[in-house]
Amino acid sequence: MSGTLGGIEAGGTKFVCALGSGPDELLAEERFPTATPGETIERAAEFFLGARERSGVTLDGVGVASFGPLDLDPDSETYGHITATPKPGWSFTDLAGTLRRALGVPVALDTDVNAAALGEWTWGAARGMDTFIYLTVGTGIGGGGMSGGRLLHGMVHPEMGHLRVPHDLERDPFPGCCPFHGDCLEGLASGPAMEKRWGRPAVELPDGHPAWQLEAHYLGLALVNYICTLSPRRIVMGGGVMERASLFPAVRRKTAELLGGYVKSREVLEDIDGYIVPPALGNRSGVLGAIALAGSLG
């Protein structure tokens, strides 16, 4: 599908809505806090209806990059729903269907990280890559990506943030903060985990603080698992925690160290700086990925 498209980055704290066809062709954009499902979805629909009228364009479809978990099985009775999410009041919300009825256009739905991966593949740091992953490290940790040129789906969508990583309780006695698993990757290395462990938000911790070495250690452990199981040709890492400039070099060093020379690829051995990279679209990967998702509608 081509033409004018809508994109929604549906986050647990804010919604970002945009109308256009790509990063250089946005006609309108709006951000607002995530409230109850009814008022939030209504506000998103009002944005597109108003923006369409003001711009004088036809809205051909909308893509939604949403927090989850999501039901993405087309044969399921609850396809297009947010399922048992920890976000209060949002469990079993028919996100895609409600938007489709309000706007009268096709709606495509995927996880926020899968959509961000699609955005980076279409316009950003993963262009030309048929197999890669996108990982976000912030309020939570999530991952998506492609294998053989197709977004990763299966029994459910990828839940890379809930990978179980080795946890040395002598070095790090923090029990983790994931309500489901305690010390999974998200429970140990997300922004909230850093704040609970050290008593201050990550942004307030100086570069020399031991928090950053520990963070690089956990992320390196995770990346080694992704590399050995998915064999991505590139790893794109976004999210608020990854905005710390010193973290990327530390993660690259730790990943190479933990691989122990086992993976004999040029990317790892000769160009790890170009292998583990930040998103080229910055914090707009999600909403632009949602527009790319709308463009995939038949």
C-alpha positions in Angstrom: 0.0 0.0 0.0 1.3 3.5 -0.9 0.0 7.0 -0.4 -0.7 8.7 2.9 -0.5 6.4 5.9 -0.9 6.7 9.6 1.4 5.4 12.3 0.8 5.0 16.1 3.5 4.2 18.6 1.3 2.9 21.4 3.5 3.0 24.5 2.6 2.4 28.1 3.3 6.0 29.1 2.6 7.9 25.8 1.0 7.5 22.4 2.8 9.1 19.3 0.6 9.5 16.2 1.9 10.6 12.8 0.5 11.0 9.3 2.7 10.8 6.3 4.7 8.3 4.2 8.2 8.4 5.7 10.7 10.3 7.8 11.0 13.2 5.3 7.3 13.3 4.5 5.3 13.7 7.7 2.2 15.9 7.5 1.2 15.9 11.1 2.4 14.5 14.4 1.0 14.5 18.0 2.1 13.0 21.4 -0.2 12.5 24.4 -0.1 10.5 27.6 -1.6 7.0 27.7 -4.8 7.2 29.7 -7.6 4.7 29.8 -8.1 2.6 26.6 -11.3 4.3 25.7 -10.1 7.9 25.9 -6.6 7.1 24.5 -7.9 5.2 21.4 -10.5 7.9 20.8 -7.9 10.6 20.9 -5.7 8.7 18.4 -8.7 8.4 16.1 -9.5 12.1 16.4 -5.9 12.9 15.5 -6.1 11.1 12.2 -9.6 12.3 11.3 -8.6 15.9 12.0 -5.2 15.6 10.3 -6.8 14.1 7.3 -9.3 16.9 7.0 -6.7 19.6 7.5 -4.3 18.1 5.0 -6.9 17.2 2.4 -5.4 13.8 1.9 -6.9 10.3 1.9 -5.8 8.0 4.7 -5.1 4.6 3.2 -4.2 2.6 6.3 -2.8 2.8 9.8 0.0 0.8 11.5 0.2 0.4 15.2 3.4 -0.4 17.1 2.1 -1.4 20.5 3.3 -2.5 23.9 2.1 -5.9 24.7 1.7 -8.8 25.0 -0.4 -8.9 21.8 -2.5 -11.5 20.1 -1.1 -11.5 16.5 -2.6 -14.8 15.4 -5.0 -14.0 12.6 -7.1 -17.2 13.4 -7.6 -16.2 17.0 -10.9 -14.7 18.3 -8.9 -12.0 20.0 -6.6 -11.1 17.1 -5.5 -7.5 17.4 -6.0 -7.4 21.2 -3.6 -6.4 23.9 -3.7 -9.5 26.1 -2.7 -9.9 29.8 -0.6 -6.8 30.1 0.7 -5.4 33.4 -0.5 -2.0 32.2 -3.5 -1.3 34.5 -6.8 -1.3 32.7 -5.5 -2.3 29.3 -5.7 -6.1 29.5 -7.8 -7.6 26.7 -8.3 -4.3 24.9 -9.3 -4.6 21.2 -6.8 -2.1 19.9 -6.7 -2.9 16.2 -10.4 -3.5 15.9 -11.5 -0.4 17.7 -9.2 1.8 15.5 -10.4 0.0 12.4 -14.1 0.7 13.2 -13.4 4.3 14.2 -11.3 5.2 11.1 -12.8 2.9 8.4 -9.4 1.9 7.1 -7.2 -1.2 7.3 -5.1 -1.4 10.5 -1.9 -3.4 10.9 -0.7 -4.3 14.4 2.7 -5.5 15.7 4.9 -5.2 18.7 6.6 -1.9 19.3 10.0 -3.5 18.8 9.1 -5.4 15.7 7.7 -2.2 14.2 10.9 -0.3 15.2 12.9 -3.0 13.5 10.8 -2.6 10.3 11.4 1.2 10.5 15.1 0.7 10.8 15.1 -1.8 7.9 13.1 0.6 5.7 14.9 3.8 6.4 17.6 3.3 9.0 20.4 1.3 10.4 19.2 -2.1 9.1 18.8 -1.2 5.5 20.0 -4.0 3.3 19.9 -6.5 6.1 17.7 -9.6 5.7 18.5 -11.0 9.2 19.0 -8.6 12.2 17.5 -7.8 15.6 16.4 -4.6 17.2 16.6 -4.3 20.9 15.3 -1.6 23.1 16.7 -1.0 26.6 14.7 1.5 28.6 11.5 1.3 30.8 11.5 -2.3 29.7 13.6 -4.5 27.5 12.2 -5.9 24.3 13.4 -7.2 21.0 12.2 -7.8 17.5 13.7 -8.2 14.1 13.9 -10.1 10.9 15.0 -13.5 9.7 15.3 -14.1 6.0 13.6 -10.8 5.3 10.5 -11.5 7.4 9.6 -10.0 10.8 10.0 -12.6 13.6 6.7 -14.3 14.7 5.9 -17.7 15.9 3.9 -19.3 18.7 3.8 -15.7 20.1 5.9 -12.7 19.3 9.5 -12.5 20.5 10.0 -11.8 24.2 13.7 -11.1 24.1 13.6 -9.0 27.3 12.6 -12.0 29.4 15.7 -14.1 28.5 17.2 -15.7 31.6 20.8 -14.6 32.0 23.4 -15.8 34.5 23.0 -13.9 37.8 26.0 -13.9 40.2 24.3 -13.0 43.5 27.7 -12.3 45.2 28.5 -9.7 42.6 25.0 -8.4 42.3 22.6 -9.3 45.2 19.8 -7.3 43.6 16.9 -9.8 43.2 15.6 -8.3 40.0 12.3 -6.4 39.4 10.4 -8.4 36.8 7.0 -9.2 38.3 7.0 -12.6 36.4 10.6 -13.8 36.5 12.5 -11.6 39.0 16.0 -11.7 37.6 15.4 -12.1 33.8 17.2 -9.7 31.6 14.5 -7.0 32.0 14.5 -7.6 35.7 18.2 -7.0 35.9 19.1 -4.5 33.2 16.1 -2.3 32.4 16.0 1.4 33.5 13.7 0.6 36.5 16.0 -2.2 37.5 19.0 0.2 37.5 17.1 2.8 39.5 15.9 0.2 42.1 19.4 -1.3 42.5 21.3 1.9 42.8 18.7 4.3 44.3 19.0 6.8 41.4 17.7 6.9 37.8 20.3 5.7 35.3 20.6 9.2 33.8 21.9 10.5 37.1 24.7 7.8 37.4 28.1 9.1 36.2 30.1 7.2 33.6 32.6 5.8 36.2 29.8 4.3 38.3 29.9 0.5 38.6 26.4 0.4 37.4 27.6 0.8 33.8 30.0 -2.1 33.9 27.3 -4.3 35.3 24.8 -3.1 32.7 27.3 -3.9 29.9 27.9 -7.3 31.4 24.2 -8.2 31.4 23.6 -6.8 27.9 26.7 -8.6 26.6 25.4 -11.9 28.0 22.1 -11.4 26.2 23.7 -10.4 22.9 25.8 -13.6 22.9 22.6 -15.6 23.3 20.9 -13.8 20.5 24.0 -14.1 18.3 24.3 -17.9 18.9 20.6 -18.6 18.4 19.5 -16.1 15.7 22.8 -15.3 14.0 21.8 -11.7 13.2 23.8 -9.8 10.6 23.5 -6.6 12.7 22.2 -5.7 16.1 20.5 -2.3 16.5 20.1 -1.1 20.1 17.8 1.7 21.2 15.9 3.0 24.2 16.7 5.5 26.9 19.4 3.5 28.7 21.4 3.1 25.5 21.6 6.9 25.1 24.6 6.8 27.5 27.5 7.3 25.1 29.9 5.2 27.0 27.6 2.1 27.1 28.0 1.1 23.4 31.8 0.6 23.5 31.4 -1.3 26.8 28.7 -3.6 25.4 30.8 -4.3 22.3 33.8 -5.2 24.3 31.9 -7.4 26.7 30.1 -9.2 23.8 33.4 -9.9 22.0 34.9 -11.1 25.3 32.0 -13.4 26.1 32.0 -14.9 22.6 35.5 -16.0 23.3 36.5 -16.1 19.6 34.0 -18.8 18.9 32.1 -16.9 16.2 34.5 -16.4 13.3 32.6 -13.7 11.4 34.1 -10.5 10.0 31.3 -8.5 11.7 32.4 -9.6 15.2 36.1 -10.0 14.7 36.8 -6.9 12.5 33.9 -4.5 12.6 32.1 -4.9 15.9 31.5 -1.1 16.0 29.5 -1.5 12.8 27.8 -4.6 14.1 26.3 -3.4 17.3 24.9 0.0 16.5 22.4 2.7 17.6 19.2 3.3 15.6 19.6 5.7 12.7 16.0 6.9 13.3 16.7 7.7 17.0 13.6 7.8 19.1 11.3 7.9 16.1 12.0 4.3 15.1 8.7 3.2 16.6 6.3 5.6 15.0 8.1 5.5 11.6 8.1 1.7 11.9 4.3 1.9 12.4 4.0 3.9 9.1 6.1 1.2 7.4 3.8 -1.4 8.9 0.8 0.4 7.4 2.6 0.4 4.1 2.8 -3.4 4.2 -1.0 -3.7 4.1 -2.3 -5.3 0.9 
